[in-house]
Amino acid sequence: MRLSTEELEARLSHPDLLNSNVPLPMDAAATFEQFLVRLEAGELRAAQRDANGQWHAVPWVKRGILLGFRIGRIVEMGSESGGLNHFLDKHTFPVREFRLEHSVRIVPGGSAVRRGAYLAPGVVCMPPMYINVGAFVGAGTMVDSHALVGSCAQIGERVHLSAAAQIGGVLEPVNAAPVVIEDDVIVGGNCGVYEGTVVRERAVLGAGVILTRGTPVYDLVNETVHRASETSPLIIPAGAVVVPGARQVTAEWGASQHLSIQTPVIVKYRDGKTDAATSLEAWLR
């Protein structure tokens, strides 16, 4: 029997669901399978944007993913002959399989998408890359070689995650918001975006930018500093062009050693010249 979203939420919000001292309901596996299918169809998301543009975790969805770990058992997966296609993992989270009707392009070479992740039509996956459970990847996005989309991370449409970009994920605590990359963002090579950071639409992160909850970002255009607070994540403004920078250590000994601390800097806001420099030819997709 297909459960409604309300019924799924009620079952996955039960306070004893993740208590290992309490037996699981008899229908837990069937409920979890329906939940995975909804995640993969994009009907459920681990984070949602409210009317004010703020992103919030959806705790019951994250609890549903954790249920999969509780009911899962370690099994052998993939090639029986071993090698690169042989895995040992929870049986509830095998590699997700795609067909032509999904309209997703996965180039050969060692990439993997875990079950419970959503990839919209037009997504391109270059090898080797990895997309974890609960992630959402919007239409037309490219996930380049060695890029990671962490558990429950939310990636918008027409995003380019360049080679070796790391987009952090989070499952616990269940009320913690994952990293969000909004539409039309360019994430440069070797970037790292972690700890619930939100990158607004059309921003550009230059190669090597690292963003965490504790990272101050200096805005040279508006002469201000963007920081996370106790109640809000670090937010990169829409259209901001962020590059790695440095600020001088002012403490006496550090200054005497001429030390600097790495600091992301907003050097401009996106314009026509930026768009020309970051455009991707449609035929490459």
Backbone as CSV, one residue per row, in Angstrom:
resi,resn,N_x,N_y,N_z,CA_x,CA_y,CA_z,C_x,C_y,C_z
1,MET,0.844,-1.199,0.000,0.000,0.000,0.000,0.880,1.250,0.000
2,ARG,0.618,2.166,-0.929,1.386,3.400,-0.996,0.939,4.343,0.107
3,LEU,1.906,4.794,0.894,1.628,5.705,1.988,1.621,7.141,1.472
4,SER,0.772,7.966,2.062,0.806,9.394,1.751,2.030,10.006,2.428
5,THR,2.399,11.212,1.998,3.520,11.903,2.629,3.244,12.124,4.107
6,GLU,2.016,12.428,4.459,1.654,12.638,5.859,1.823,11.364,6.666
7,GLU,1.453,10.215,6.073,1.619,8.943,6.778,3.095,8.598,6.948
8,LEU,3.887,8.858,5.900,5.325,8.633,6.018,5.917,9.495,7.133
9,GLU,5.557,10.750,7.144,6.081,11.647,8.171,5.709,11.169,9.569
10,ALA,4.476,10.730,9.729,4.032,10.261,11.045,4.837,9.044,11.496
11,ARG,5.075,8.119,10.586,5.817,6.913,10.953,7.285,7.219,11.247
12,LEU,7.871,8.093,10.420,9.303,8.371,10.570,9.583,9.372,11.675
13,SER,8.555,9.990,12.237,8.722,10.930,13.345,8.509,10.265,14.701
14,HIS,8.207,8.969,14.710,7.946,8.288,15.976,9.183,8.362,16.870
15,PRO,9.030,8.754,18.139,10.190,8.988,19.011,11.061,7.757,19.257
16,ASP,10.492,6.543,19.128,11.267,5.323,19.396,11.859,4.701,18.135
17,LEU,11.681,5.342,17.002,12.095,4.736,15.741,13.591,4.443,15.699
18,LEU,14.392,5.330,16.254,15.846,5.180,16.206,16.424,4.688,17.523
19,ASN,15.550,4.272,18.432,15.987,3.731,19.728,16.299,2.251,19.577
20,SER,17.562,1.906,19.666,17.962,0.508,19.450,17.439,-0.428,20.527
21,ASN,16.965,0.117,21.632,16.413,-0.720,22.698,14.942,-1.044,22.486
22,VAL,14.342,-0.449,21.458,12.926,-0.683,21.167,12.832,-1.430,19.838
23,PRO,12.093,-2.548,19.799,11.976,-3.301,18.536,11.377,-2.452,17.428
24,LEU,11.824,-2.691,16.199,11.298,-1.978,15.040,9.894,-2.468,14.697
25,PRO,9.057,-1.610,14.153,7.749,-2.066,13.664,7.930,-3.106,12.566
26,MET,6.965,-3.971,12.404,7.053,-5.046,11.415,7.166,-4.496,9.996
27,ASP,6.587,-3.330,9.744,6.573,-2.784,8.394,7.675,-1.746,8.166
28,ALA,8.697,-1.722,9.027,9.745,-0.698,8.927,10.470,-0.762,7.586
29,ALA,10.791,-1.977,7.125,11.535,-2.114,5.867,10.706,-1.623,4.683
30,ALA,9.420,-1.958,4.668,8.553,-1.529,3.577,8.369,-0.010,3.600
31,THR,8.242,0.557,4.789,8.127,2.010,4.922,9.390,2.684,4.403
32,PHE,10.548,2.127,4.763,11.812,2.714,4.335,11.960,2.646,2.820
33,GLU,11.540,1.551,2.203,11.650,1.430,0.749,10.793,2.497,0.063
34,GLN,9.578,2.714,0.536,8.751,3.770,-0.038,9.400,5.136,0.139
35,PHE,10.017,5.330,1.289,10.700,6.587,1.576,11.851,6.825,0.597
36,LEU,12.664,5.797,0.335,13.777,5.925,-0.608,13.287,6.297,-2.002
37,VAL,12.225,5.646,-2.429,11.674,5.912,-3.762,11.241,7.372,-3.876
38,ARG,10.632,7.906,-2.827,10.195,9.309,-2.851,11.403,10.254,-2.876
39,LEU,12.454,9.918,-2.132,13.670,10.732,-2.174,14.237,10.761,-3.593
40,GLU,14.307,9.596,-4.222,14.912,9.489,-5.546,14.064,10.155,-6.628
41,ALA,12.797,10.327,-6.353,11.906,11.008,-7.295,11.888,12.516,-7.070
42,GLY,12.583,12.987,-6.031,12.582,14.403,-5.722,11.323,14.877,-5.021
43,GLU,10.479,13.942,-4.584,9.243,14.308,-3.900,9.502,14.719,-2.456
44,LEU,10.569,14.217,-1.874,10.972,14.565,-0.513,12.370,15.161,-0.560
45,ARG,12.630,16.122,0.322,13.950,16.735,0.401,14.354,16.882,1.861
46,ALA,15.658,16.802,2.110,16.169,16.901,3.474,16.249,18.339,3.960
47,ALA,16.063,19.301,3.069,16.031,20.715,3.445,15.072,21.448,2.520
48,GLN,14.455,22.484,3.038,13.497,23.257,2.251,13.723,24.744,2.468
49,ARG,13.404,25.523,1.440,13.520,26.984,1.518,12.158,27.567,1.832
50,ASP,12.097,28.454,2.848,10.809,29.037,3.219,10.516,30.286,2.392
51,ALA,9.390,30.924,2.677,8.954,32.079,1.897,9.914,33.252,2.012
52,ASN,10.722,33.283,3.067,11.689,34.361,3.261,13.060,34.029,2.690
53,GLY,13.159,32.886,2.015,14.428,32.517,1.405,15.387,31.811,2.329
54,GLN,14.951,31.490,3.538,15.826,30.811,4.493,15.684,29.291,4.347
55,TRP,16.811,28.597,4.448,16.815,27.143,4.326,16.747,26.488,5.704
56,HIS,15.959,25.417,5.788,15.795,24.695,7.045,15.853,23.194,6.782
57,ALA,16.450,22.471,7.715,16.448,21.019,7.635,15.025,20.493,7.822
58,VAL,14.769,19.322,7.239,13.495,18.631,7.453,13.817,17.413,8.325
59,PRO,13.681,17.539,9.647,14.174,16.497,10.554,13.613,15.110,10.293
60,TRP,12.325,15.016,9.942,11.755,13.680,9.778,12.325,12.976,8.553
61,VAL,12.724,13.741,7.522,13.366,13.128,6.363,14.743,12.590,6.747
62,LYS,15.483,13.345,7.528,16.793,12.877,7.963,16.661,11.664,8.888
63,ARG,15.605,11.638,9.702,15.346,10.470,10.552,15.055,9.235,9.690
64,GLY,14.365,9.447,8.587,14.093,8.331,7.689,15.374,7.733,7.135
65,ILE,16.341,8.596,6.788,17.624,8.087,6.295,18.341,7.303,7.397
66,LEU,18.312,7.826,8.607,18.958,7.127,9.722,18.294,5.778,9.994
67,LEU,16.979,5.681,9.742,16.301,4.395,9.885,16.949,3.361,8.973
68,GLY,17.336,3.774,7.769,17.983,2.840,6.853,19.256,2.256,7.412
69,PHE,19.998,3.051,8.168,21.214,2.528,8.789,20.884,1.574,9.927
70,ARG,19.792,1.857,10.646,19.430,0.967,11.750,18.982,-0.404,11.249
71,ILE,18.177,-0.428,10.183,17.654,-1.713,9.722,18.611,-2.414,8.754
72,GLY,19.628,-1.691,8.300,20.536,-2.271,7.317,21.491,-3.298,7.919
73,ARG,21.903,-4.238,7.108,22.917,-5.216,7.496,24.029,-5.199,6.449
74,ILE,25.235,-5.491,6.864,26.371,-5.455,5.949,26.310,-6.657,5.004
75,VAL,26.345,-6.366,3.707,26.322,-7.428,2.703,27.365,-7.125,1.639
76,GLU,27.644,-8.122,0.823,28.517,-7.924,-0.329,27.669,-7.414,-1.493
77,MET,28.199,-6.447,-2.201,27.489,-5.859,-3.340,28.412,-5.813,-4.542
78,GLY,27.793,-5.697,-5.710,28.569,-5.487,-6.930,29.136,-6.772,-7.485
79,SER,30.298,-6.647,-8.104,30.916,-7.758,-8.809,31.308,-8.881,-7.867
80,GLU,30.935,-10.118,-8.217,31.306,-11.267,-7.406,32.797,-11.575,-7.494
81,SER,33.432,-11.067,-8.532,34.858,-11.339,-8.714,35.741,-10.362,-7.943
82,GLY,35.117,-9.420,-7.225,35.892,-8.474,-6.446,36.366,-7.305,-7.283
83,GLY,37.436,-6.659,-6.833,37.978,-5.519,-7.557,37.249,-4.230,-7.234
84,LEU,37.325,-3.287,-8.162,36.802,-1.946,-7.923,35.285,-1.914,-7.809
85,ASN,34.590,-2.908,-8.315,33.131,-2.922,-8.279,32.587,-3.855,-7.202
86,HIS,33.399,-4.152,-6.201,32.988,-5.021,-5.107,32.917,-4.182,-3.835
87,PHE,31.746,-4.209,-3.149,31.548,-3.342,-1.997,30.998,-4.144,-0.818
88,LEU,31.216,-3.632,0.387,30.649,-4.167,1.610,29.970,-3.002,2.336
89,ASP,28.634,-3.032,2.388,27.920,-1.902,2.981,26.543,-2.368,3.433
90,LYS,25.819,-1.445,4.079,24.452,-1.725,4.501,23.600,-2.051,3.272
91,HIS,22.818,-3.103,3.383,22.036,-3.534,2.219,20.972,-2.511,1.832
92,THR,20.642,-1.600,2.749,19.621,-0.590,2.496,20.137,0.559,1.634
93,PHE,21.446,0.647,1.431,22.012,1.763,0.665,22.967,1.282,-0.426
94,PRO,22.475,0.518,-1.380,23.333,0.121,-2.501,23.550,1.296,-3.454
95,VAL,24.385,1.077,-4.443,24.570,2.075,-5.483,23.264,2.200,-6.267
96,ARG,22.866,3.418,-6.544,21.636,3.641,-7.291,21.862,3.347,-8.772
97,GLU,20.886,2.712,-9.395,20.962,2.402,-10.819,20.111,3.382,-11.617
98,PHE,20.623,3.770,-12.780,19.915,4.706,-13.648,19.634,4.058,-14.997
99,ARG,18.586,4.562,-15.650,18.223,4.128,-16.990,18.133,5.361,-17.892
100,LEU,18.033,5.127,-19.198,17.973,6.242,-20.140,16.823,7.197,-19.834
101,GLU,15.716,6.656,-19.333,14.562,7.506,-19.085,14.790,8.516,-17.954
102,HIS,15.836,8.316,-17.148,16.159,9.298,-16.115,16.824,10.543,-16.694
103,SER,17.341,10.442,-17.932,17.993,11.574,-18.616,19.166,12.134,-17.826
104,VAL,19.884,11.253,-17.143,21.090,11.616,-16.408,22.285,11.018,-17.131
105,ARG,23.342,11.796,-17.285,24.534,11.313,-17.976,25.609,10.967,-16.952
106,ILE,26.013,9.699,-16.921,27.065,9.245,-16.006,28.187,8.656,-16.852
107,VAL,29.277,9.400,-16.969,30.403,9.011,-17.816,31.156,7.854,-17.152
108,PRO,31.585,6.833,-17.907,32.286,5.692,-17.304,33.557,6.118,-16.578
109,GLY,33.846,5.399,-15.484,35.107,5.656,-14.819,35.084,5.704,-13.312
110,GLY,34.173,5.000,-12.651,34.279,4.857,-11.207,33.411,5.780,-10.375
111,SER,32.431,6.453,-10.962,31.528,7.287,-10.183,30.484,6.427,-9.475
112,ALA,29.880,6.996,-8.412,28.833,6.269,-7.704,27.817,7.253,-7.140
113,VAL,26.552,6.844,-7.218,25.450,7.595,-6.612,24.749,6.628,-5.672
114,ARG,24.669,6.972,-4.413,24.034,6.090,-3.441,22.522,6.184,-3.532
115,ARG,21.841,5.104,-3.226,20.383,5.142,-3.204,19.898,6.212,-2.239
116,GLY,18.763,6.816,-2.575,18.226,7.883,-1.752,18.687,9.260,-2.169
117,ALA,19.446,9.354,-3.264,19.841,10.662,-3.810,18.989,10.968,-5.023
118,TYR,18.686,12.254,-5.220,17.907,12.691,-6.380,18.803,13.405,-7.367
119,LEU,18.768,12.973,-8.623,19.453,13.647,-9.719,18.412,14.004,-10.762
120,ALA,18.274,15.288,-11.046,17.282,15.754,-12.005,17.750,15.480,-13.425
121,PRO,16.831,15.500,-14.386,17.225,15.350,-15.789,18.266,16.393,-16.184
122,GLY,19.233,15.965,-16.983,20.267,16.867,-17.455,21.506,16.931,-16.591
123,VAL,21.504,16.252,-15.445,22.703,16.219,-14.609,23.793,15.425,-15.320
124,VAL,25.034,15.917,-15.227,26.188,15.251,-15.824,27.164,14.889,-14.712
125,CYS,27.590,13.635,-14.677,28.524,13.150,-13.667,29.812,12.707,-14.344
126,MET,30.906,13.397,-14.042,32.204,13.064,-14.617,32.990,12.204,-13.639
127,PRO,33.734,11.228,-14.142,34.375,10.269,-13.243,35.693,10.780,-12.663
128,PRO,36.055,10.311,-11.459,35.153,9.654,-10.516,34.556,10.693,-9.576
129,MET,33.296,10.619,-9.318,32.640,11.523,-8.369,31.686,10.695,-7.523
130,TYR,31.182,11.291,-6.426,30.325,10.550,-5.506,29.208,11.448,-5.002
131,ILE,27.992,10.924,-5.012,26.830,11.629,-4.480,26.189,10.752,-3.410
132,ASN,26.056,11.284,-2.208,25.624,10.495,-1.060,24.108,10.553,-0.862
133,VAL,23.613,9.699,0.012,22.193,9.555,0.298,21.598,10.891,0.754
134,GLY,20.381,11.176,0.309,19.674,12.376,0.722,20.045,13.619,-0.046
135,ALA,21.072,13.545,-0.902,21.458,14.716,-1.681,20.417,15.001,-2.752
136,PHE,20.333,16.265,-3.127,19.420,16.719,-4.183,20.261,17.507,-5.168
137,VAL,20.244,17.097,-6.454,21.042,17.765,-7.485,20.096,18.212,-8.590
138,GLY,20.046,19.527,-8.840,19.087,20.097,-9.761,19.441,19.918,-11.223
139,ALA,18.483,20.219,-12.081,18.588,19.993,-13.518,19.753,20.777,-14.122
140,GLY,20.469,20.118,-15.041,21.527,20.780,-15.780,22.812,20.984,-15.020
141,THR,22.927,20.435,-13.837,24.138,20.602,-13.037,25.216,19.628,-13.485
142,MET,26.473,20.059,-13.434,27.602,19.176,-13.728,28.387,18.916,-12.449
143,VAL,28.599,17.635,-12.147,29.416,17.226,-11.012,30.711,16.677,-11.594
144,ASP,31.773,17.420,-11.451,33.017,17.098,-12.142,33.836,16.045,-11.396
145,SER,34.973,15.687,-11.984,35.812,14.613,-11.465,36.253,14.877,-10.024
146,HIS,36.205,13.830,-9.206,36.649,13.861,-7.809,35.817,14.793,-6.940
147,ALA,34.669,15.236,-7.428,33.792,16.071,-6.610,32.938,15.179,-5.698
148,LEU,32.590,15.711,-4.534,31.760,15.000,-3.568,30.546,15.841,-3.232
149,VAL,29.369,15.240,-3.319,28.140,15.860,-2.833,27.724,15.068,-1.605
150,GLY,27.857,15.671,-0.427,27.657,14.955,0.820,26.206,14.647,1.115
151,SER,25.985,13.855,2.166,24.644,13.426,2.543,23.746,14.632,2.803
152,CYS,22.608,14.650,2.152,21.553,15.665,2.297,21.926,17.030,1.730
153,ALA,23.095,17.188,1.109,23.448,18.475,0.499,22.451,18.809,-0.612
154,GLN,22.173,20.084,-0.764,21.184,20.551,-1.734,21.882,21.385,-2.808
155,ILE,21.843,20.908,-4.044,22.515,21.566,-5.160,21.445,22.020,-6.153
156,GLY,21.506,23.275,-6.564,20.485,23.830,-7.436,20.664,23.456,-8.894
157,GLU,19.995,24.191,-9.752,20.033,23.937,-11.191,21.199,24.681,-11.850
158,ARG,21.737,24.051,-12.895,22.791,24.654,-13.721,24.020,25.051,-12.903
159,VAL,24.289,24.299,-11.874,25.488,24.504,-11.050,26.652,23.754,-11.675
160,HIS,27.851,24.288,-11.538,29.052,23.551,-11.945,29.907,23.329,-10.710
161,LEU,29.977,22.051,-10.291,30.884,21.658,-9.219,32.174,21.190,-9.877
162,SER,33.201,22.007,-9.832,34.436,21.712,-10.551,35.211,20.584,-9.880
163,ALA,36.283,20.169,-10.529,37.068,19.019,-10.079,37.507,19.188,-8.630
164,ALA,37.305,18.121,-7.854,37.736,18.024,-6.457,36.985,18.954,-5.515
165,ALA,35.849,19.514,-5.947,35.024,20.314,-5.040,34.388,19.397,-3.994
166,GLN,34.347,19.854,-2.769,33.785,19.075,-1.673,32.605,19.834,-1.084
167,ILE,31.414,19.263,-1.196,30.199,19.869,-0.656,29.777,19.040,0.551
168,GLY,29.882,19.629,1.723,29.679,18.874,2.948,28.258,18.397,3.145
169,GLY,28.129,17.284,3.829,26.818,16.738,4.153,26.640,16.630,5.652
170,VAL,25.421,16.353,6.084,25.164,16.182,7.511,23.898,15.342,7.699
171,LEU,23.992,14.352,8.577,22.824,13.563,8.964,22.429,13.827,10.418
172,GLU,23.415,14.001,11.275,23.127,14.252,12.690,23.812,15.540,13.127
173,PRO,23.190,16.314,14.017,21.824,16.129,14.523,20.789,16.349,13.426
174,VAL,19.604,15.797,13.611,18.613,15.798,12.537,18.082,17.187,12.227
175,ASN,18.276,18.140,13.146,17.786,19.494,12.882,18.855,20.387,12.274
176,ALA,20.036,19.831,11.976,21.120,20.609,11.382,20.921,20.712,9.874
177,ALA,20.988,21.930,9.352,20.787,22.142,7.917,22.052,21.773,7.149
178,PRO,21.904,21.113,6.010,23.069,20.768,5.194,23.542,21.959,4.374
179,VAL,24.635,21.783,3.671,25.126,22.807,2.752,24.129,22.977,1.611
180,VAL,23.927,24.228,1.196,23.026,24.528,0.087,23.783,25.352,-0.950
181,ILE,23.761,24.893,-2.192,24.318,25.630,-3.321,23.142,25.944,-4.241
182,GLU,22.796,27.214,-4.388,21.606,27.582,-5.152,21.892,27.607,-6.661
183,ASP,20.884,27.976,-7.438,20.951,27.890,-8.900,22.088,28.734,-9.496
184,ASP,22.665,28.206,-10.581,23.616,28.939,-11.425,24.902,29.338,-10.711
185,VAL,25.260,28.597,-9.683,26.512,28.854,-8.960,27.660,28.116,-9.646
186,ILE,28.827,28.732,-9.660,30.050,28.090,-10.120,30.928,27.823,-8.899
187,VAL,31.249,26.568,-8.655,32.136,26.191,-7.552,33.452,25.735,-8.160
188,GLY,34.515,26.484,-7.926,35.798,26.210,-8.551,36.477,24.963,-8.022
189,GLY,37.532,24.569,-8.708,38.266,23.369,-8.333,38.854,23.460,-6.937
190,ASN,38.831,22.318,-6.222,39.402,22.206,-4.878,38.734,23.118,-3.854
191,CYS,37.509,23.546,-4.119,36.756,24.297,-3.114,36.197,23.338,-2.071
192,GLY,35.972,23.870,-0.875,35.306,23.111,0.170,34.223,23.958,0.810
193,VAL,32.988,23.464,0.808,31.865,24.197,1.398,31.241,23.290,2.453
194,TYR,31.275,23.717,3.709,30.934,22.833,4.811,30.008,23.511,5.824
195,GLU,29.499,22.696,6.766,28.823,23.138,7.986,27.634,24.054,7.729
196,GLY,26.776,23.646,6.808,25.518,24.341,6.599,25.608,25.654,5.862
197,THR,26.753,25.949,5.255,26.903,27.192,4.495,25.902,27.242,3.342
198,VAL,25.371,28.429,3.079,24.449,28.650,1.968,25.126,29.567,0.955
199,VAL,25.229,29.093,-0.282,25.787,29.895,-1.370,24.623,30.298,-2.269
200,ARG,24.314,31.594,-2.293,23.153,32.075,-3.030,23.371,32.019,-4.545
201,GLU,22.267,32.185,-5.277,22.248,32.006,-6.727,23.275,32.890,-7.435
202,ARG,23.889,32.325,-8.475,24.804,32.997,-9.395,26.130,33.396,-8.759
203,ALA,26.393,32.974,-7.531,27.700,33.258,-6.935,28.777,32.442,-7.640
204,VAL,30.007,32.902,-7.523,31.158,32.206,-8.085,32.186,32.030,-6.975
205,LEU,32.582,30.785,-6.723,33.641,30.493,-5.760,34.901,30.160,-6.539
206,GLY,35.907,30.993,-6.436,37.152,30.747,-7.135,37.853,29.511,-6.605
207,ALA,38.739,28.950,-7.408,39.443,27.726,-7.038,40.117,27.882,-5.674
208,GLY,39.920,26.874,-4.823,40.597,26.842,-3.532,39.892,27.546,-2.401
209,VAL,38.706,28.101,-2.622,37.968,28.766,-1.540,37.439,27.717,-0.557
210,ILE,37.629,27.979,0.730,37.113,27.107,1.782,36.134,27.904,2.636
211,LEU,34.928,27.372,2.798,33.890,28.043,3.566,33.381,27.113,4.657
212,THR,33.433,27.570,5.908,32.900,26.817,7.038,32.040,27.759,7.883
213,ARG,31.425,27.219,8.897,30.591,28.049,9.773,31.421,29.122,10.476
214,GLY,32.679,28.830,10.726,33.523,29.785,11.431,34.323,30.704,10.528
215,THR,34.076,30.650,9.217,34.850,31.451,8.274,34.251,32.841,8.094
216,PRO,35.008,33.914,8.378,34.540,35.246,8.000,34.871,35.510,6.537
217,VAL,33.941,36.108,5.818,34.147,36.412,4.402,34.112,37.930,4.248
218,TYR,35.194,38.485,3.757,35.347,39.937,3.656,34.842,40.421,2.297
219,ASP,33.892,41.341,2.344,33.260,41.881,1.142,33.887,43.231,0.825
220,LEU,34.802,43.241,-0.152,35.487,44.485,-0.511,34.556,45.469,-1.206
221,VAL,33.520,44.971,-1.843,32.602,45.838,-2.575,31.738,46.638,-1.610
222,ASN,31.152,45.948,-0.642,30.238,46.591,0.307,30.899,46.944,1.633
223,GLU,32.193,46.646,1.745,32.965,46.958,2.946,32.276,46.428,4.202
224,THR,32.019,45.128,4.181,31.395,44.458,5.313,31.973,43.061,5.438
225,VAL,31.630,42.382,6.513,32.102,41.025,6.749,30.891,40.121,6.931
226,HIS,30.844,39.024,6.185,29.758,38.054,6.293,30.198,36.938,7.235
227,ARG,29.401,36.684,8.271,29.712,35.648,9.252,28.446,34.851,9.575
228,ALA,28.660,33.643,10.070,27.554,32.875,10.644,27.252,33.428,12.031
229,SER,26.030,33.187,12.488,25.652,33.553,13.856,25.155,32.305,14.571
230,GLU,24.707,32.467,15.786,24.192,31.324,16.537,22.961,30.734,15.876
231,THR,22.212,31.555,15.164,20.949,31.102,14.578,20.959,31.067,13.060
232,SER,22.046,31.514,12.442,22.079,31.589,10.981,23.415,31.083,10.466
233,PRO,23.407,30.355,9.330,24.658,29.867,8.755,25.418,30.991,8.054
234,LEU,26.616,30.701,7.633,27.331,31.606,6.743,26.580,31.632,5.413
235,ILE,26.295,32.839,4.914,25.566,32.994,3.658,26.419,33.824,2.702
236,ILE,26.700,33.261,1.532,27.390,33.995,0.481,26.337,34.686,-0.364
237,PRO,26.407,36.011,-0.520,25.346,36.734,-1.229,25.221,36.313,-2.692
238,ALA,24.053,36.543,-3.241,23.798,36.244,-4.649,24.767,37.019,-5.537
239,GLY,25.337,36.321,-6.503,26.193,36.964,-7.487,27.582,37.309,-7.005
240,ALA,27.920,37.005,-5.756,29.245,37.340,-5.231,30.322,36.510,-5.917
241,VAL,31.460,37.129,-6.195,32.626,36.430,-6.734,33.656,36.360,-5.609
242,VAL,33.889,35.143,-5.131,34.715,34.927,-3.943,36.025,34.270,-4.346
243,VAL,37.126,34.806,-3.844,38.441,34.238,-4.138,39.188,34.041,-2.822
244,PRO,40.200,33.171,-2.813,41.015,33.026,-1.595,41.789,34.318,-1.322
245,GLY,41.861,34.685,-0.061,42.625,35.856,0.330,43.374,35.586,1.618
246,ALA,43.899,36.618,2.228,44.631,36.471,3.486,44.513,37.763,4.273
247,ARG,44.522,37.656,5.599,44.568,38.838,6.451,45.715,38.688,7.440
248,GLN,46.350,39.758,7.739,47.555,39.739,8.556,47.234,39.403,10.003
249,VAL,48.077,38.579,10.613,47.968,38.295,12.040,48.449,39.514,12.809
250,THR,47.639,39.982,13.758,47.985,41.212,14.485,48.613,40.946,15.841
251,ALA,48.448,39.726,16.366,49.105,39.411,17.636,50.609,39.608,17.499
252,GLU,51.246,40.076,18.552,52.635,40.530,18.466,53.576,39.487,17.884
253,TRP,53.548,38.254,18.449,54.496,37.247,17.951,54.167,36.854,16.522
254,GLY,52.867,36.651,16.233,52.480,36.294,14.879,52.863,37.361,13.883
255,ALA,52.664,38.633,14.263,53.048,39.723,13.372,54.546,39.745,13.139
256,SER,55.312,39.432,14.184,56.771,39.432,14.034,57.247,38.341,13.085
257,GLN,56.415,37.300,12.916,56.752,36.210,11.998,56.141,36.421,10.610
258,HIS,55.473,37.582,10.457,54.856,37.942,9.169,53.835,36.896,8.717
259,LEU,53.030,36.412,9.678,52.036,35.391,9.371,50.731,36.014,8.891
260,SER,50.015,35.249,8.086,48.689,35.639,7.613,47.755,34.448,7.744
261,ILE,46.456,34.743,7.854,45.431,33.703,7.937,44.626,33.721,6.651
262,GLN,44.396,32.532,6.087,43.627,32.452,4.851,42.204,32.944,5.087
263,THR,41.713,33.795,4.205,40.391,34.387,4.349,39.742,34.567,2.980
264,PRO,38.533,34.026,2.757,37.843,34.289,1.487,37.478,35.768,1.367
265,VAL,37.566,36.287,0.159,37.305,37.697,-0.096,36.357,37.823,-1.282
266,ILE,35.298,38.629,-1.124,34.426,38.971,-2.249,35.053,40.165,-2.969
267,VAL,35.505,39.943,-4.182,36.222,40.984,-4.912,35.321,41.750,-5.879
268,LYS,34.174,41.181,-6.233,33.244,41.831,-7.153,31.925,41.072,-7.108
269,TYR,30.944,41.571,-7.836,29.692,40.857,-8.022,29.546,40.533,-9.502
270,ARG,28.913,39.431,-9.779,28.898,38.850,-11.112,28.343,39.821,-12.156
271,ASP,29.025,39.882,-13.292,28.606,40.733,-14.390,28.774,39.988,-15.703
272,GLY,28.566,40.677,-16.805,28.658,40.033,-18.111,30.025,39.437,-18.378
273,LYS,31.077,40.108,-17.939,32.434,39.592,-18.139,32.638,38.298,-17.367
274,THR,32.116,38.256,-16.142,32.205,37.029,-15.346,31.455,35.894,-16.020
275,ASP,30.263,36.187,-16.530,29.462,35.156,-17.182,30.191,34.570,-18.388
276,ALA,30.866,35.430,-19.148,31.592,34.951,-20.324,32.745,34.048,-19.919
277,ALA,33.382,34.375,-18.799,34.543,33.605,-18.350,34.150,32.254,-17.761
278,THR,32.915,32.151,-17.256,32.497,30.918,-16.584,31.481,30.114,-17.376
279,SER,31.141,30.547,-18.579,30.106,29.850,-19.351,30.564,28.473,-19.781
280,LEU,29.598,27.561,-19.891,29.855,26.200,-20.344,29.120,25.979,-21.658
281,GLU,29.828,25.462,-22.650,29.188,25.189,-23.924,28.127,24.100,-23.761
282,ALA,26.922,24.369,-24.257,25.818,23.424,-24.078,26.129,22.070,-24.712
283,TRP,26.900,22.063,-25.814,27.133,20.789,-26.486,28.027,19.864,-25.668
284,LEU,28.749,20.404,-24.655,29.554,19.537,-23.803,28.661,18.627,-22.948
285,ARG,27.418,19.035,-22.771,26.502,18.262,-21.922,25.760,17.237,-22.732
